[in-house]
Amino acid sequence: MNLKDRITEKFKKSTLLNNIVSDYNFRTIVFFIVSLSVNIIIAVFNATTGILYKSIWYGALAVYYIALALQRGALLASLYYVKKRLKYENEKYEKTVTKIYIINGAVLLLLQAALSVAIVQMVTTEKPAKTGMVIAIANAAYAFYKIIAAAVNLAKTIRLQNMALQIIRNINLADASVSMLALTSTLICTFGNFNDMRTMLTYVATGVSLVIIAISVIMIIKGALELRKNKQNNITVDKI
């Protein structure tokens, strides 16, 4: 038996590995849990950086990532609870997931509003925190990982009419956007002249903010329209 056959055989014997490979929904949840773990590590990393360099910006990023980790944890818990409780009630399950979808859109909007205060401080400050090359490389690795993962999930979930997976996708997109902003600010402060590149950082910060606000507003509107549609369908069925 060659190496490929042995690996395939091991995957078949392992229920977890087999589900990860064959079931996209299950695989998305697993990687979402991994993202939650990475979120916590990045939050600690940014908190440490903020303390070491006395940076409000890195402190704000730490708080943002902690809040994002809490949102991810609450989402996983709520989806598990709802699926278990409404396993045989598809209509109620879909309605509840839609409400969770709206709530998460609102949470992303609130998080962005809070982060915007730190963004303004970071862009307008005369003495931005200058970090070392190790921190810059770590930020770059995390940013590229999140961007690639978010792009892959976006391409796949567009084809699926699954609101639970769409929540996960949108949170990942927001996470990737903020990581891109964090990377830009770190690279500019570490390797470039901040005052000369302040305009570029302002454009990136504005673009990231608009992307997250758009994601949040679309989630709220789309969820509300879906609930309204279901309500109208139920009224029509009752009349019949």
LINRAJO-V786509 format. One record per backbone hydrogen bond with DSSP energy under -0.5 kcal/mol. CO is the residue of the C=O (numbers start at 0). NH is the residue of the N-H. Records with the same first field share a line. If there is no record, write none. Layout:
CO=NH / NH
This chain:
1=5
2=6
3=7
4=8
5=9
6=10
7=11
8=12
9=13
12=14
13=17
14=18
15=19
16=20
17=21
18=22
21=23
22=26
23=27
24=28
25=29
26=30
27=31
28=32
29=33
30=34
31=35
32=36
33=37
34=38
35=39
36=40
37=41
38=42
39=43
40=44
41=45
42=46
43=47
44=48
45=49
46=50
47=51
48=52
49=53 / 54
53=55
54=58
55=59
56=60
57=61
58=62
59=63
60=64
61=65
62=66
63=67
64=68
65=69
66=70
67=71
68=72
69=73
70=74
71=75
72=76
73=77
74=78
75=79
76=80
77=81
78=82
79=83
80=84
81=85
83=86
85=88
88=92
89=93
90=94
91=95
92=96
93=97
94=98
95=99
96=100
97=101
98=102
99=103
100=104
101=105
102=106
103=107
104=108
105=109
106=110
107=111
108=112
109=113
110=114
111=115
112=116
113=116 / 117
114=118
115=119
116=120
117=121
118=122
119=123
120=124
128=130
131=135
132=136
133=137
134=138
135=139
136=140
137=141
138=142
139=143
140=144
141=145
142=146
143=147
144=148
145=149
146=150
147=151
148=152
149=153
150=154
151=155
152=156
153=157
155=158
156=159
159=161
160=162
161=165
162=166
163=167
164=168
165=169
166=170
167=171
168=172
169=173
170=174
171=175
172=176
173=177
174=178
175=179
176=180
177=181
178=182
179=183
180=184
181=185
182=186
183=187
184=188
185=189
186=190 / 191
187=191
191=193
192=196
194=197
196=200
197=201
198=202
199=203
200=204
201=205
202=206
203=207
204=208
205=209
206=210
207=211
208=212
209=213
210=214
211=215
212=216
213=217
214=218
215=219
216=220
217=221
218=222
219=223
220=224
221=225
222=226
223=227
224=228
225=229
226=230
227=231
228=232
229=233
230=234
231=235
232=236
233=237
234=238
235=239
